[in-house]
Amino acid sequence: MGLMSLGIASARSYDILLSDPSMVGTTQLHAGEYKLKVEGSDAVFTDVQNQQTFKAPVKVENGKQKFDETRVESTKNGEMAHISSIDLAGSTTKLEFGR
């Protein structure tokens, strides 16, 4: 998988570490650390190193139980990972991304 999470930054912001270049929807993210926020129907990824932001359309789903950790689910195609969903720690929120 090559992806891992760092944990909660605050109630509405999450730290995500991508160890490989990744596609989220049609948005390409390079490997690195990002802050993730949900703004309406968009997931906003902010590169911690240079503060550049990237938006991707997201479907927000609510589960029955809170997630213990922030988890990125993806599949890998060559050198590029394709993120399908992200579970947000401390919440019942799952972010679903299309391709």
N, CA, C and O atoms as a Tinker XYZ file with bonds, in Angstrom:
   396  protein
     1  N      0.803000   -1.194000    0.000000    73     2
     2  CA     0.000000    0.000000    0.000000    64     1     3
     3  C      0.843000    1.254000    0.000000    63     2     4     5
     4  O      0.607000    2.145000   -0.815000    81     3
     5  N      1.811000    1.354000    0.877000    73     3     6
     6  CA     2.694000    2.502000    0.860000    64     5     7
     7  C      2.117000    3.760000    1.456000    63     6     8     9
     8  O      2.729000    4.823000    1.352000    81     7
     9  N      0.961000    3.675000    2.076000    73     7    10
    10  CA     0.346000    4.860000    2.664000    64     9    11
    11  C      0.180000    4.636000    4.155000    63    10    12    13
    12  O     -0.083000    3.518000    4.598000    81    11
    13  N      0.332000    5.693000    4.922000    73    11    14
    14  CA     0.104000    5.578000    6.353000    64    13    15
    15  C     -0.440000    6.885000    6.885000    63    14    16    17
    16  O     -0.395000    7.909000    6.204000    81    15
    17  N     -0.949000    6.851000    8.090000    73    15    18
    18  CA    -1.515000    8.063000    8.671000    64    17    19
    19  C     -0.752000    8.449000    9.922000    63    18    20    21
    20  O     -0.085000    7.622000   10.543000    81    19
    21  N     -0.860000    9.716000   10.278000    73    19    22
    22  CA    -0.184000   10.221000   11.464000    64    21    23
    23  C     -1.127000   10.456000   12.622000    63    22    24    25
    24  O     -0.701000   10.377000   13.774000    81    23
    25  N     -2.400000   10.744000   12.361000    73    23    26
    26  CA    -3.352000   10.962000   13.444000    64    25    27
    27  C     -4.094000   12.266000   13.310000    63    26    28    29
    28  O     -4.058000   12.930000   12.274000    81    27
    29  N     -4.763000   12.613000   14.380000    73    27    30
    30  CA    -5.622000   13.792000   14.381000    64    29    31
    31  C     -4.818000   15.053000   14.677000    63    30    32    33
    32  O     -4.015000   15.081000   15.608000    81    31
    33  N     -5.038000   16.088000   13.884000    73    31    34
    34  CA    -4.434000   17.387000   14.160000    64    33    35
    35  C     -5.393000   18.223000   14.999000    63    34    36    37
    36  O     -4.967000   18.979000   15.873000    81    35
    37  N     -6.680000   18.086000   14.733000    73    35    38
    38  CA    -7.728000   18.750000   15.517000    64    37    39
    39  C     -9.037000   18.059000   15.191000    63    38    40    41
    40  O     -9.050000   17.058000   14.475000    81    39
    41  N    -10.122000   18.577000   15.702000    73    39    42
    42  CA   -11.423000   17.945000   15.476000    64    41    43
    43  C    -11.803000   17.931000   13.992000    63    42    44    45
    44  O    -12.536000   17.040000   13.564000    81    43
    45  N    -11.331000   18.878000   13.212000    73    43    46
    46  CA   -11.711000   18.955000   11.802000    64    45    47
    47  C    -10.535000   18.880000   10.847000    63    46    48    49
    48  O    -10.728000   19.006000    9.638000    81    47
    49  N     -9.346000   18.682000   11.336000    73    47    50
    50  CA    -8.162000   18.605000   10.491000    64    49    51
    51  C     -7.391000   17.344000   10.844000    63    50    52    53
    52  O     -7.236000   17.000000   12.016000    81    51
    53  N     -6.909000   16.657000    9.809000    73    51    54
    54  CA    -6.204000   15.392000   10.007000    64    53    55
    55  C     -4.876000   15.435000    9.276000    63    54    56    57
    56  O     -4.782000   15.983000    8.178000    81    55
    57  N     -3.851000   14.858000    9.882000    73    55    58
    58  CA    -2.544000   14.758000    9.246000    64    57    59
    59  C     -2.462000   13.438000    8.502000    63    58    60    61
    60  O     -2.736000   12.377000    9.063000    81    59
    61  N     -2.083000   13.511000    7.237000    73    59    62
    62  CA    -1.964000   12.338000    6.382000    64    61    63
    63  C     -0.553000   12.316000    5.805000    63    62    64    65
    64  O     -0.058000   13.340000    5.333000    81    63
    65  N      0.092000   11.158000    5.841000    73    63    66
    66  CA     1.410000   10.988000    5.238000    64    65    67
    67  C      1.280000   10.027000    4.072000    63    66    68    69
    68  O      0.872000    8.879000    4.247000    81    67
    69  N      1.626000   10.496000    2.880000    73    67    70
    70  CA     1.611000    9.661000    1.687000    64    69    71
    71  C      3.051000    9.292000    1.356000    63    70    72    73
    72  O      3.871000   10.164000    1.071000    81    71
    73  N      3.352000    8.005000    1.394000    73    71    74
    74  CA     4.722000    7.577000    1.123000    64    73    75
    75  C      4.973000    7.371000   -0.365000    63    74    76    77
    76  O      6.116000    7.186000   -0.781000    81    75
    77  N      3.906000    7.403000   -1.175000    73    75    78
    78  CA     4.020000    7.264000   -2.632000    64    77    79
    79  C      3.182000    8.342000   -3.302000    63    78    80    81
    80  O      2.226000    8.837000   -2.704000    81    79
    81  N      3.522000    8.719000   -4.542000    73    79    82
    82  CA     2.631000    9.613000   -5.281000    64    81    83
    83  C      1.254000    8.967000   -5.354000    63    82    84    85
    84  O      1.143000    7.752000   -5.515000    81    83
    85  N      0.208000    9.776000   -5.237000    73    83    86
    86  CA    -1.145000    9.228000   -5.143000    64    85    87
    87  C     -2.139000   10.056000   -5.940000    63    86    88    89
    88  O     -2.007000   11.273000   -6.067000    81    87
    89  N     -3.146000    9.359000   -6.477000    73    87    90
    90  CA    -4.271000   10.008000   -7.131000    64    89    91
    91  C     -5.448000    9.954000   -6.179000    63    90    92    93
    92  O     -5.755000    8.900000   -5.620000    81    91
    93  N     -6.101000   11.076000   -5.994000    73    91    94
    94  CA    -7.341000   11.131000   -5.234000    64    93    95
    95  C     -8.367000   11.745000   -6.187000    63    94    96    97
    96  O     -8.343000   12.947000   -6.452000    81    95
    97  N     -9.270000   10.898000   -6.697000    73    95    98
    98  CA   -10.120000   11.338000   -7.794000    64    97    99
    99  C     -9.238000   11.603000   -9.001000    63    98   100   101
   100  O     -8.481000   10.727000   -9.421000    81    99
   101  N     -9.327000   12.799000   -9.562000    73    99   102
   102  CA    -8.474000   13.167000  -10.699000    64   101   103
   103  C     -7.318000   14.067000  -10.272000    63   102   104   105
   104  O     -6.606000   14.611000  -11.116000    81   103
   105  N     -7.133000   14.224000   -8.965000    73   103   106
   106  CA    -6.088000   15.092000   -8.418000    64   105   107
   107  C     -4.863000   14.264000   -8.054000    63   106   108   109
   108  O     -4.972000   13.261000   -7.347000    81   107
   109  N     -3.698000   14.684000   -8.537000    73   107   110
   110  CA    -2.464000   13.981000   -8.228000    64   109   111
   111  C     -1.750000   14.674000   -7.072000    63   110   112   113
   112  O     -1.555000   15.889000   -7.089000    81   111
   113  N     -1.361000   13.887000   -6.068000    73   111   114
   114  CA    -0.604000   14.374000   -4.918000    64   113   115
   115  C      0.761000   13.702000   -4.921000    63   114   116   117
   116  O      0.858000   12.495000   -5.146000    81   115
   117  N      1.808000   14.466000   -4.675000    73   115   118
   118  CA     3.122000   13.846000   -4.564000    64   117   119
   119  C      3.272000   13.241000   -3.165000    63   118   120   121
   120  O      2.490000   13.544000   -2.264000    81   119
   121  N      4.262000   12.401000   -2.996000    73   119   122
   122  CA     4.520000   11.816000   -1.676000    64   121   123
   123  C      4.853000   12.935000   -0.703000    63   122   124   125
   124  O      5.545000   13.888000   -1.061000    81   123
   125  N      4.363000   12.824000    0.521000    73   123   126
   126  CA     4.649000   13.834000    1.533000    64   125   127
   127  C      3.558000   13.917000    2.571000    63   126   128   129
   128  O      2.642000   13.096000    2.603000    81   127
   129  N      3.669000   14.929000    3.428000    73   127   130
   130  CA     2.729000   15.129000    4.524000    64   129   131
   131  C      1.697000   16.185000    4.144000    63   130   132   133
   132  O      2.030000   17.228000    3.583000    81   131
   133  N      0.433000   15.891000    4.462000    73   131   134
   134  CA    -0.676000   16.783000    4.143000    64   133   135
   135  C     -1.570000   16.965000    5.356000    63   134   136   137
   136  O     -1.666000   16.089000    6.215000    81   135
   137  N     -2.218000   18.112000    5.412000    73   135   138
   138  CA    -3.319000   18.337000    6.341000    64   137   139
   139  C     -4.584000   18.173000    5.512000    63   138   140   141
   140  O     -4.684000   18.707000    4.407000    81   139
   141  N     -5.545000   17.438000    6.046000    73   139   142
   142  CA    -6.782000   17.139000    5.338000    64   141   143
   143  C     -7.960000   17.745000    6.083000    63   142   144   145
   144  O     -8.113000   17.559000    7.290000    81   143
   145  N     -8.791000   18.473000    5.343000    73   143   146
   146  CA   -10.037000   19.026000    5.878000    64   145   147
   147  C    -11.144000   18.731000    4.873000    63   146   148   149
   148  O    -10.895000   18.603000    3.674000    81   147
   149  N    -12.357000   18.625000    5.375000    73   147   150
   150  CA   -13.517000   18.480000    4.502000    64   149   151
   151  C    -14.245000   19.815000    4.488000    63   150   152   153
   152  O    -14.622000   20.341000    5.536000    81   151
   153  N    -14.440000   20.356000    3.293000    73   151   154
   154  CA   -15.158000   21.616000    3.107000    64   153   155
   155  C    -16.297000   21.360000    2.137000    63   154   156   157
   156  O    -16.087000   21.310000    0.925000    81   155
   157  N    -17.503000   21.199000    2.665000    73   155   158
   158  CA   -18.653000   20.903000    1.816000    64   157   159
   159  C    -18.493000   19.560000    1.143000    63   158   160   161
   160  O    -18.350000   18.538000    1.815000    81   159
   161  N    -18.514000   19.552000   -0.181000    73   159   162
   162  CA   -18.381000   18.303000   -0.932000    64   161   163
   163  C    -16.961000   18.087000   -1.446000    63   162   164   165
   164  O    -16.747000   17.278000   -2.349000    81   163
   165  N    -15.985000   18.806000   -0.875000    73   163   166
   166  CA   -14.579000   18.669000   -1.267000    64   165   167
   167  C    -13.705000   18.266000   -0.088000    63   166   168   169
   168  O    -13.907000   18.704000    1.045000    81   167
   169  N    -12.734000   17.424000   -0.389000    73   167   170
   170  CA   -11.653000   17.157000    0.551000    64   169   171
   171  C    -10.516000   18.086000    0.140000    63   170   172   173
   172  O    -10.140000   18.131000   -1.031000    81   171
   173  N     -9.974000   18.819000    1.093000    73   171   174
   174  CA    -8.903000   19.777000    0.812000    64   173   175
   175  C     -7.625000   19.263000    1.460000    63   174   176   177
   176  O     -7.538000   19.120000    2.679000    81   175
   177  N     -6.633000   18.990000    0.611000    73   175   178
   178  CA    -5.328000   18.519000    1.060000    64   177   179
   179  C     -4.357000   19.694000    0.982000    63   178   180   181
   180  O     -4.195000   20.292000   -0.082000    81   179
   181  N     -3.711000   20.030000    2.097000    73   179   182
   182  CA    -2.723000   21.111000    2.114000    64   181   183
   183  C     -1.352000   20.509000    2.373000    63   182   184   185
   184  O     -1.127000   19.868000    3.400000    81   183
   185  N     -0.430000   20.721000    1.425000    73   183   186
   186  CA     0.936000   20.226000    1.552000    64   185   187
   187  C      1.606000   20.966000    2.707000    63   186   188   189
   188  O      1.694000   22.194000    2.691000    81   187
   189  N      2.074000   20.232000    3.697000    73   187   190
   190  CA     2.683000   20.836000    4.883000    64   189   191
   191  C      3.967000   21.576000    4.517000    63   190   192   193
   192  O      4.283000   22.599000    5.124000    81   191
   193  N      4.707000   21.073000    3.538000    73   191   194
   194  CA     5.994000   21.669000    3.183000    64   193   195
   195  C      5.855000   23.029000    2.494000    63   194   196   197
   196  O      6.584000   23.961000    2.832000    81   195
   197  N      4.930000   23.161000    1.532000    73   195   198
   198  CA     4.855000   24.411000    0.769000    64   197   199
   199  C      3.487000   25.107000    0.839000    63   198   200   201
   200  O      3.276000   26.120000    0.173000    81   199
   201  N      2.555000   24.567000    1.643000    73   199   202
   202  CA     1.217000   25.139000    1.859000    64   201   203
   203  C      0.340000   25.152000    0.611000    63   202   204   205
   204  O     -0.704000   25.805000    0.615000    81   203
   205  N      0.726000   24.456000   -0.454000    73   203   206
   206  CA    -0.104000   24.354000   -1.646000    64   205   207
   207  C     -1.318000   23.482000   -1.329000    63   206   208   209
   208  O     -1.192000   22.464000   -0.647000    81   207
   209  N     -2.502000   23.884000   -1.828000    73   207   210
   210  CA    -3.717000   23.126000   -1.552000    64   209   211
   211  C     -4.223000   22.429000   -2.811000    63   210   212   213
   212  O     -4.045000   22.912000   -3.930000    81   211
   213  N     -4.855000   21.289000   -2.597000    73   211   214
   214  CA    -5.429000   20.484000   -3.660000    64   213   215
   215  C     -6.827000   20.082000   -3.215000    63   214   216   217
   216  O     -7.020000   19.678000   -2.068000    81   215
   217  N     -7.802000   20.189000   -4.109000    73   215   218
   218  CA    -9.173000   19.804000   -3.776000    64   217   219
   219  C     -9.578000   18.597000   -4.610000    63   218   220   221
   220  O     -9.190000   18.458000   -5.770000    81   219
   221  N    -10.368000   17.731000   -3.987000    73   219   222
   222  CA   -10.917000   16.575000   -4.686000    64   221   223
   223  C    -12.360000   16.383000   -4.227000    63   222   224   225
   224  O    -12.644000   16.472000   -3.033000    81   223
   225  N    -13.278000   16.118000   -5.166000    73   223   226
   226  CA   -14.654000   15.850000   -4.775000    64   225   227
   227  C    -14.708000   14.605000   -3.890000    63   226   228   229
   228  O    -13.975000   13.641000   -4.110000    81   227
   229  N    -15.581000   14.639000   -2.893000    73   227   230
   230  CA   -15.652000   13.537000   -1.942000    64   229   231
   231  C    -17.097000   13.248000   -1.584000    63   230   232   233
   232  O    -17.932000   14.152000   -1.533000    81   231
   233  N    -17.379000   11.991000   -1.339000    73   231   234
   234  CA   -18.676000   11.576000   -0.802000    64   233   235
   235  C    -18.438000   11.235000    0.662000    63   234   236   237
   236  O    -17.614000   10.376000    0.974000    81   235
   237  N    -19.152000   11.899000    1.556000    73   235   238
   238  CA   -18.977000   11.689000    2.990000    64   237   239
   239  C    -20.026000   10.695000    3.466000    63   238   240   241
   240  O    -21.225000   10.887000    3.266000    81   239
   241  N    -19.547000    9.624000    4.101000    73   239   242
   242  CA   -20.440000    8.604000    4.656000    64   241   243
   243  C    -20.226000    8.519000    6.156000    63   242   244   245
   244  O    -19.118000    8.738000    6.645000    81   243
   245  N    -21.282000    8.202000    6.883000    73   243   246
   246  CA   -21.187000    8.038000    8.331000    64   245   247
   247  C    -21.480000    6.593000    8.698000    63   246   248   249
   248  O    -22.509000    6.032000    8.321000    81   247
   249  N    -20.547000    6.001000    9.448000    73   247   250
   250  CA   -20.708000    4.624000    9.895000    64   249   251
   251  C    -21.368000    4.567000   11.258000    63   250   252   253
   252  O    -21.847000    5.573000   11.781000    81   251
   253  N    -21.383000    3.369000   11.821000    73   251   254
   254  CA   -22.025000    3.152000   13.118000    64   253   255
   255  C    -21.057000    3.305000   14.281000    63   254   256   257
   256  O    -21.470000    3.652000   15.388000    81   255
   257  N    -19.768000    3.049000   14.041000    73   255   258
   258  CA   -18.769000    3.117000   15.113000    64   257   259
   259  C    -17.670000    4.093000   14.739000    63   258   260   261
   260  O    -17.367000    4.296000   13.563000    81   259
   261  N    -17.074000    4.695000   15.770000    73   259   262
   262  CA   -15.955000    5.609000   15.546000    64   261   263
   263  C    -14.718000    4.829000   15.109000    63   262   264   265
   264  O    -14.480000    3.707000   15.558000    81   263
   265  N    -13.935000    5.449000   14.223000    73   263   266
   266  CA   -12.677000    4.860000   13.779000    64   265   267
   267  C    -11.597000    5.178000   14.804000    63   266   268   269
   268  O    -11.506000    6.307000   15.284000    81   267
   269  N    -10.780000    4.187000   15.139000    73   267   270
   270  CA    -9.699000    4.360000   16.105000    64   269   271
   271  C     -8.537000    5.161000   15.535000    63   270   272   273
   272  O     -7.824000    5.845000   16.270000    81   271
   273  N     -8.350000    5.074000   14.231000    73   271   274
   274  CA    -7.221000    5.769000   13.597000    64   273   275
   275  C     -7.639000    6.260000   12.219000    63   274   276   277
   276  O     -8.608000    5.776000   11.635000    81   275
   277  N     -6.891000    7.225000   11.719000    73   275   278
   278  CA    -7.102000    7.677000   10.352000    64   277   279
   279  C     -6.429000    6.661000    9.445000    63   278   280   281
   280  O     -5.241000    6.371000    9.587000    81   279
   281  N     -7.210000    6.123000    8.505000    73   279   282
   282  CA    -6.685000    5.070000    7.634000    64   281   283
   283  C     -6.982000    5.412000    6.184000    63   282   284   285
   284  O     -8.113000    5.741000    5.826000    81   283
   285  N     -5.953000    5.329000    5.360000    73   283   286
   286  CA    -6.073000    5.581000    3.933000    64   285   287
   287  C     -6.148000    4.233000    3.220000    63   286   288   289
   288  O     -5.267000    3.390000    3.385000    81   287
   289  N     -7.198000    4.034000    2.430000    73   287   290
   290  CA    -7.344000    2.807000    1.649000    64   289   291
   291  C     -7.057000    3.138000    0.191000    63   290   292   293
   292  O     -7.602000    4.090000   -0.368000    81   291
   293  N     -6.179000    2.320000   -0.419000    73   291   294
   294  CA    -5.796000    2.596000   -1.794000    64   293   295
   295  C     -5.403000    1.311000   -2.507000    63   294   296   297
   296  O     -5.211000    0.264000   -1.889000    81   295
   297  N     -5.293000    1.423000   -3.816000    73   295   298
   298  CA    -4.722000    0.365000   -4.640000    64   297   299
   299  C     -3.557000    0.982000   -5.393000    63   298   300   301
   300  O     -3.538000    2.187000   -5.645000    81   299
   301  N     -2.600000    0.163000   -5.745000    73   299   302
   302  CA    -1.407000    0.682000   -6.408000    64   301   303
   303  C     -1.372000    0.202000   -7.850000    63   302   304   305
   304  O     -1.604000   -0.971000   -8.141000    81   303
   305  N     -1.075000    1.142000   -8.747000    73   303   306
   306  CA    -0.951000    0.847000  -10.164000    64   305   307
   307  C      0.393000    1.408000  -10.606000    63   306   308   309
   308  O      0.512000    2.607000  -10.861000    81   307
   309  N      1.401000    0.557000  -10.698000    73   307   310
   310  CA     2.750000    1.024000  -10.996000    64   309   311
   311  C      3.298000    1.814000   -9.820000    63   310   312   313
   312  O      3.274000    1.335000   -8.686000    81   311
   313  N      3.788000    3.007000  -10.074000    73   311   314
   314  CA     4.331000    3.864000   -9.018000    64   313   315
   315  C      3.261000    4.729000   -8.353000    63   314   316   317
   316  O      3.530000    5.388000   -7.349000    81   315
   317  N      2.046000    4.728000   -8.911000    73   315   318
   318  CA     0.988000    5.610000   -8.442000    64   317   319
   319  C     -0.049000    4.841000   -7.624000    63   318   320   321
   320  O     -0.562000    3.814000   -8.069000    81   319
   321  N     -0.353000    5.340000   -6.433000    73   319   322
   322  CA    -1.440000    4.783000   -5.620000    64   321   323
   323  C     -2.718000    5.532000   -5.970000    63   322   324   325
   324  O     -2.674000    6.720000   -6.293000    81   323
   325  N     -3.856000    4.845000   -5.909000    73   323   326
   326  CA    -5.163000    5.452000   -6.160000    64   325   327
   327  C     -5.970000    5.322000   -4.875000    63   326   328   329
   328  O     -6.370000    4.224000   -4.488000    81   327
   329  N     -6.204000    6.459000   -4.216000    73   327   330
   330  CA    -6.913000    6.467000   -2.943000    64   329   331
   331  C     -8.400000    6.280000   -3.199000    63   330   332   333
   332  O     -9.006000    7.033000   -3.962000    81   331
   333  N     -8.987000    5.268000   -2.555000    73   331   334
   334  CA   -10.422000    5.021000   -2.709000    64   333   335
   335  C    -11.217000    5.575000   -1.541000    63   334   336   337
   336  O    -12.352000    6.018000   -1.715000    81   335
   337  N    -10.616000    5.554000   -0.327000    73   335   338
   338  CA   -11.334000    6.082000    0.832000    64   337   339
   339  C    -10.368000    6.416000    1.957000    63   338   340   341
   340  O     -9.231000    5.945000    1.994000    81   339
   341  N    -10.857000    7.245000    2.874000    73   339   342
   342  CA   -10.106000    7.605000    4.078000    64   341   343
   343  C    -11.074000    7.569000    5.254000    63   342   344   345
   344  O    -12.113000    8.229000    5.230000    81   343
   345  N    -10.730000    6.788000    6.292000    73   343   346
   346  CA   -11.481000    6.754000    7.547000    64   345   347
   347  C    -10.874000    7.805000    8.464000    63   346   348   349
   348  O     -9.653000    7.852000    8.613000    81   347
   349  N    -11.694000    8.647000    9.081000    73   347   350
   350  CA   -11.196000    9.727000    9.924000    64   349   351
   351  C    -11.258000    9.345000   11.402000    63   350   352   353
   352  O    -12.331000    9.070000   11.939000    81   351
   353  N    -10.101000    9.332000   12.046000    73   351   354
   354  CA    -9.969000    8.921000   13.444000    64   353   355
   355  C    -10.854000    9.759000   14.357000    63   354   356   357
   356  O    -11.019000   10.963000   14.165000    81   355
   357  N    -11.426000    9.076000   15.369000    73   355   358
   358  CA   -12.236000    9.768000   16.370000    64   357   359
   359  C    -13.609000   10.163000   15.862000    63   358   360   361
   360  O    -14.336000   10.885000   16.545000    81   359
   361  N    -13.981000    9.700000   14.667000    73   359   362
   362  CA   -15.285000   10.026000   14.106000    64   361   363
   363  C    -15.867000    8.779000   13.437000    63   362   364   365
   364  O    -15.199000    7.749000   13.337000    81   363
   365  N    -17.088000    8.880000   12.990000    73   363   366
   366  CA   -17.710000    7.807000   12.220000    64   365   367
   367  C    -17.658000    8.137000   10.720000    63   366   368   369
   368  O    -18.342000    7.497000    9.922000    81   367
   369  N    -16.853000    9.130000   10.341000    73   367   370
   370  CA   -16.806000    9.647000    8.984000    64   369   371
   371  C    -15.836000    8.876000    8.105000    63   370   372   373
   372  O    -14.676000    8.666000    8.461000    81   371
   373  N    -16.341000    8.456000    6.938000    73   371   374
   374  CA   -15.529000    7.822000    5.913000    64   373   375
   375  C    -15.647000    8.669000    4.657000    63   374   376   377
   376  O    -16.753000    8.997000    4.227000    81   375
   377  N    -14.520000    9.020000    4.073000    73   375   378
   378  CA   -14.498000    9.797000    2.833000    64   377   379
   379  C    -14.303000    8.843000    1.673000    63   378   380   381
   380  O    -13.358000    8.054000    1.668000    81   379
   381  N    -15.202000    8.908000    0.675000    73   379   382
   382  CA   -15.140000    8.035000   -0.497000    64   381   383
   383  C    -14.779000    8.883000   -1.717000    63   382   384   385
   384  O    -15.383000    9.926000   -1.965000    81   383
   385  N    -13.785000    8.415000   -2.471000    73   383   386
   386  CA   -13.324000    9.123000   -3.659000    64   385   387
   387  C    -13.564000    8.290000   -4.898000    63   386   388   389
   388  O    -13.326000    7.082000   -4.888000    81   387
   389  N    -14.038000    8.924000   -5.979000    73   387   390
   390  CA   -14.188000    8.254000   -7.264000    64   389   391
   391  C    -12.930000    8.435000   -8.078000    63   390   392   393
   392  O    -12.002000    9.133000   -7.669000    81   391
   393  N    -12.909000    7.801000   -9.232000    73   391   394
   394  CA   -11.734000    7.938000  -10.118000    64   393   395
   395  C    -12.029000    8.854000  -11.242000    63   394   396
   396  O    -11.166000    9.092000  -12.087000    81   395
